């Protein structure tokens, strides 16, 4: 079962990433782009995810993943129930979301420094 603490340090350690609170909700940004956000009660993690792949992700594991709200369907975004994720799985989603908002040279440098992933 993943918790906020399982991914928080990672979100602050990734290059160019920083945390902010918006209306009481923790979010991770690169520049002005939000790539991970948590619900107020910290049980749901929203994260950047390729729009064309999210239907398969949600459809394949509906107990873990949900589509974003109707207003957010235009964005590359999906929601996950943190309690249904393993900590390593949650960290992988954070890193993959971060990769969507940083230049490729930054994500390649991360891959070279962390050949086994976020763990």
Helices and strands as residue ranges (DSSP letters): H 4-13, E 17-22, E 25-30, E 33-38, E 44-48, H 51-60, E 65-67, G 70-72, E 77-81, G 82-84, H 87-99, H 104-113
